[in-house]
Amino acid sequence: MSIGHTLLGLLESGPRHGYDLKRAFDEKFGHDRPLHYGQVYSTMSRLLKNGLVEVDGIEPGGGPERKRYAITEAGITDVQRWLATPEKPEPYLQSTLYTKVVLALLTRRDAGDILDNQRAEHLRLMRILTDRKRKGDLADQLICDHALFHLEADLRWLELTAARLDKLAEVVAQ
């Protein structure tokens, strides 16, 4: 996720302080990985330097002065370009799990155990996500659906690989 573009998009509704941006980000996107304040302020500094935001006001506070940031026209254009650009699909062609399976076969370990353990971990996470989805709002449901669909695809791969382990062992041994 592009944190800079996300913060810019949040600024399109109006000027905000860094604290407000962090809170809005965490509320909408940071359920599992909230932003650190330092990350917000370093990103805003970079966006300011690049002309994508401007300081809309400075207010005294209990500590350092509070800057209120506003998005510039260049920032709006940048967000629009980012939104219109499709994300590159991740094909997972060099997965760690595949590497573990092949190394297990090469070292005469039980690759089936690796696949079984991974299947159990995927199912554990799927139960957690399903519970979260059941209790969550629409945004949480969509986020969980996305993750669950990926985990389901992984499970299909685990089953397919388990069914082909003998043949893979022959190929790897060559």
C-alpha positions as a Markdown table, in Angstrom:
| # | Residue | x | y | z |
|---|---|---|---|---|
| 1 | Met | 0.0 | 0.0 | 0.0 |
| 2 | Ser | 1.3 | 3.5 | -0.8 |
| 3 | Ile | 1.0 | 5.4 | 2.5 |
| 4 | Gly | 1.8 | 8.7 | 0.7 |
| 5 | His | -1.0 | 8.3 | -1.8 |
| 6 | Thr | -3.4 | 7.1 | 1.0 |
| 7 | Leu | -2.6 | 10.2 | 3.1 |
| 8 | Leu | -3.0 | 12.4 | 0.0 |
| 9 | Gly | -6.4 | 10.8 | -0.7 |
| 10 | Leu | -7.5 | 11.5 | 2.9 |
| 11 | Leu | -6.5 | 15.1 | 2.5 |
| 12 | Glu | -8.9 | 15.5 | -0.5 |
| 13 | Ser | -11.8 | 15.9 | 2.0 |
| 14 | Gly | -10.0 | 18.9 | 3.6 |
| 15 | Pro | -6.9 | 20.1 | 5.5 |
| 16 | Arg | -5.8 | 18.0 | 8.5 |
| 17 | His | -3.1 | 17.8 | 11.1 |
| 18 | Gly | -0.8 | 14.8 | 11.1 |
| 19 | Tyr | -2.5 | 13.4 | 14.2 |
| 20 | Asp | -5.9 | 13.5 | 12.4 |
| 21 | Leu | -4.4 | 11.9 | 9.3 |
| 22 | Lys | -2.9 | 9.0 | 11.4 |
| 23 | Arg | -6.3 | 8.5 | 13.2 |
| 24 | Ala | -8.2 | 8.5 | 9.9 |
| 25 | Phe | -5.7 | 6.1 | 8.3 |
| 26 | Asp | -5.8 | 3.7 | 11.2 |
| 27 | Glu | -9.6 | 3.8 | 11.3 |
| 28 | Lys | -10.0 | 3.1 | 7.6 |
| 29 | Phe | -6.9 | 1.1 | 6.6 |
| 30 | Gly | -4.7 | 0.3 | 9.6 |
| 31 | His | -6.7 | -2.3 | 11.5 |
| 32 | Asp | -3.9 | -4.8 | 11.5 |
| 33 | Arg | -1.0 | -2.4 | 11.0 |
| 34 | Pro | -1.5 | 1.1 | 12.4 |
| 35 | Leu | 0.8 | 3.8 | 11.3 |
| 36 | His | 3.5 | 5.2 | 13.6 |
| 37 | Tyr | 3.5 | 8.9 | 14.1 |
| 38 | Gly | 7.0 | 9.2 | 12.8 |
| 39 | Gln | 5.9 | 7.5 | 9.6 |
| 40 | Val | 3.1 | 10.0 | 9.1 |
| 41 | Tyr | 5.3 | 13.0 | 9.7 |
| 42 | Ser | 8.2 | 11.8 | 7.5 |
| 43 | Thr | 5.7 | 11.0 | 4.7 |
| 44 | Met | 4.1 | 14.4 | 5.1 |
| 45 | Ser | 7.6 | 16.1 | 5.0 |
| 46 | Arg | 8.4 | 14.2 | 1.7 |
| 47 | Leu | 5.0 | 15.1 | 0.2 |
| 48 | Leu | 5.6 | 18.8 | 1.2 |
| 49 | Lys | 9.1 | 18.7 | -0.4 |
| 50 | Asn | 7.6 | 17.2 | -3.6 |
| 51 | Gly | 4.9 | 19.9 | -3.8 |
| 52 | Leu | 2.0 | 17.5 | -3.3 |
| 53 | Val | 0.8 | 19.1 | 0.0 |
| 54 | Glu | 1.2 | 22.5 | 1.5 |
| 55 | Val | 1.1 | 23.8 | 5.0 |
| 56 | Asp | -2.4 | 25.3 | 5.4 |
| 57 | Gly | -1.8 | 26.7 | 8.9 |
| 58 | Ile | 0.3 | 26.3 | 12.0 |
| 59 | Glu | -1.2 | 26.3 | 15.5 |
| 60 | Pro | 0.6 | 26.4 | 18.8 |
| 61 | Gly | 0.1 | 23.3 | 20.9 |
| 62 | Gly | 1.2 | 21.8 | 24.3 |
| 63 | Gly | 4.3 | 20.6 | 22.5 |
| 64 | Pro | 5.6 | 21.4 | 19.1 |
| 65 | Glu | 3.5 | 23.5 | 16.7 |
| 66 | Arg | 0.8 | 21.6 | 14.9 |
| 67 | Lys | 0.9 | 22.0 | 11.1 |
| 68 | Arg | -2.3 | 21.6 | 9.2 |
| 69 | Tyr | -1.7 | 20.1 | 5.7 |
| 70 | Ala | -3.7 | 20.6 | 2.5 |
| 71 | Ile | -3.4 | 18.7 | -0.7 |
| 72 | Thr | -2.3 | 20.7 | -3.8 |
| 73 | Glu | -3.5 | 20.4 | -7.4 |
| 74 | Ala | -0.4 | 18.4 | -8.1 |
| 75 | Gly | -1.3 | 16.1 | -5.2 |
| 76 | Ile | -4.8 | 15.6 | -6.5 |
| 77 | Thr | -3.4 | 14.8 | -9.9 |
| 78 | Asp | -0.9 | 12.3 | -8.3 |
| 79 | Val | -3.7 | 10.6 | -6.4 |
| 80 | Gln | -5.8 | 10.3 | -9.5 |
| 81 | Arg | -2.9 | 8.8 | -11.5 |
| 82 | Trp | -2.3 | 6.3 | -8.7 |
| 83 | Leu | -5.9 | 5.3 | -8.4 |
| 84 | Ala | -6.2 | 4.8 | -12.2 |
| 85 | Thr | -3.0 | 2.6 | -12.3 |
| 86 | Pro | -3.8 | -1.1 | -11.9 |
| 87 | Glu | -1.8 | -2.9 | -9.2 |
| 88 | Lys | 0.5 | -5.6 | -10.5 |
| 89 | Pro | -0.9 | -9.0 | -9.7 |
| 90 | Glu | 1.4 | -11.0 | -7.4 |
| 91 | Pro | 2.1 | -14.4 | -9.1 |
| 92 | Tyr | 4.0 | -15.8 | -6.1 |
| 93 | Leu | 6.4 | -17.6 | -8.4 |
| 94 | Gln | 9.2 | -17.8 | -5.9 |
| 95 | Ser | 7.3 | -18.6 | -2.7 |
| 96 | Thr | 9.0 | -19.5 | 0.5 |
| 97 | Leu | 6.7 | -22.5 | 0.9 |
| 98 | Tyr | 7.7 | -24.0 | -2.4 |
| 99 | Thr | 11.3 | -23.6 | -1.4 |
| 100 | Lys | 10.7 | -25.4 | 1.9 |
| 101 | Val | 9.0 | -28.3 | 0.1 |
| 102 | Val | 11.9 | -28.7 | -2.4 |
| 103 | Leu | 14.5 | -28.4 | 0.3 |
| 104 | Ala | 12.7 | -31.0 | 2.4 |
| 105 | Leu | 12.8 | -33.4 | -0.6 |
| 106 | Leu | 16.4 | -32.6 | -1.3 |
| 107 | Thr | 17.4 | -33.3 | 2.3 |
| 108 | Arg | 15.2 | -36.4 | 2.6 |
| 109 | Arg | 12.9 | -34.8 | 5.1 |
| 110 | Asp | 9.2 | -35.3 | 5.1 |
| 111 | Ala | 7.7 | -32.6 | 2.8 |
| 112 | Gly | 4.3 | -33.9 | 3.6 |
| 113 | Asp | 4.7 | -32.7 | 7.2 |
| 114 | Ile | 5.6 | -29.3 | 5.9 |
| 115 | Leu | 2.5 | -29.2 | 3.8 |
| 116 | Asp | 0.3 | -30.5 | 6.7 |
| 117 | Asn | 1.7 | -27.9 | 9.1 |
| 118 | Gln | 1.1 | -25.1 | 6.6 |
| 119 | Arg | -2.4 | -26.4 | 5.9 |
| 120 | Ala | -3.2 | -26.3 | 9.7 |
| 121 | Glu | -1.8 | -22.7 | 9.9 |
| 122 | His | -3.8 | -21.6 | 6.9 |
| 123 | Leu | -7.0 | -23.1 | 8.4 |
| 124 | Arg | -6.3 | -21.5 | 11.8 |
| 125 | Leu | -5.9 | -18.1 | 10.2 |
| 126 | Met | -9.0 | -18.7 | 8.1 |
| 127 | Arg | -11.1 | -19.3 | 11.2 |
| 128 | Ile | -9.8 | -16.1 | 12.8 |
| 129 | Leu | -10.6 | -14.1 | 9.6 |
| 130 | Thr | -14.1 | -15.7 | 9.3 |
| 131 | Asp | -14.9 | -14.7 | 12.9 |
| 132 | Arg | -13.6 | -11.2 | 12.3 |
| 133 | Lys | -15.7 | -11.0 | 9.1 |
| 134 | Arg | -18.8 | -12.1 | 10.9 |
| 135 | Lys | -18.4 | -9.4 | 13.5 |
| 136 | Gly | -17.0 | -6.6 | 11.3 |
| 137 | Asp | -18.5 | -3.8 | 9.3 |
| 138 | Leu | -18.6 | -3.9 | 5.5 |
| 139 | Ala | -15.0 | -2.6 | 5.1 |
| 140 | Asp | -13.8 | -5.4 | 7.5 |
| 141 | Gln | -15.8 | -8.0 | 5.6 |
| 142 | Leu | -14.3 | -7.0 | 2.3 |
| 143 | Ile | -10.8 | -7.0 | 3.7 |
| 144 | Cys | -11.3 | -10.4 | 5.2 |
| 145 | Asp | -12.9 | -11.8 | 2.0 |
| 146 | His | -9.8 | -10.7 | 0.1 |
| 147 | Ala | -7.5 | -12.5 | 2.5 |
| 148 | Leu | -9.7 | -15.6 | 2.7 |
| 149 | Phe | -9.8 | -15.9 | -1.1 |
| 150 | His | -6.0 | -15.9 | -1.2 |
| 151 | Leu | -5.8 | -18.4 | 1.6 |
| 152 | Glu | -8.3 | -20.7 | -0.2 |
| 153 | Ala | -6.1 | -20.5 | -3.3 |
| 154 | Asp | -3.1 | -21.4 | -1.2 |
| 155 | Leu | -5.0 | -24.4 | 0.3 |
| 156 | Arg | -5.7 | -25.7 | -3.3 |
| 157 | Trp | -2.0 | -25.4 | -4.0 |
| 158 | Leu | -1.2 | -27.3 | -0.8 |
| 159 | Glu | -3.5 | -30.1 | -1.8 |
| 160 | Leu | -2.3 | -30.3 | -5.4 |
| 161 | Thr | 1.4 | -30.3 | -4.2 |
| 162 | Ala | 0.7 | -33.0 | -1.6 |
| 163 | Ala | -0.9 | -35.2 | -4.4 |
| 164 | Arg | 2.2 | -34.7 | -6.5 |
| 165 | Leu | 5.0 | -35.0 | -3.9 |
| 166 | Asp | 6.2 | -38.4 | -5.2 |
| 167 | Lys | 6.6 | -37.0 | -8.7 |
| 168 | Leu | 8.2 | -33.8 | -7.5 |
| 169 | Ala | 10.7 | -35.9 | -5.4 |
| 170 | Glu | 11.7 | -37.7 | -8.6 |
| 171 | Val | 12.2 | -34.4 | -10.5 |
| 172 | Val | 14.1 | -32.8 | -7.7 |
| 173 | Ala | 16.4 | -35.8 | -7.3 |
| 174 | Gln | 17.6 | -35.5 | -10.9 |
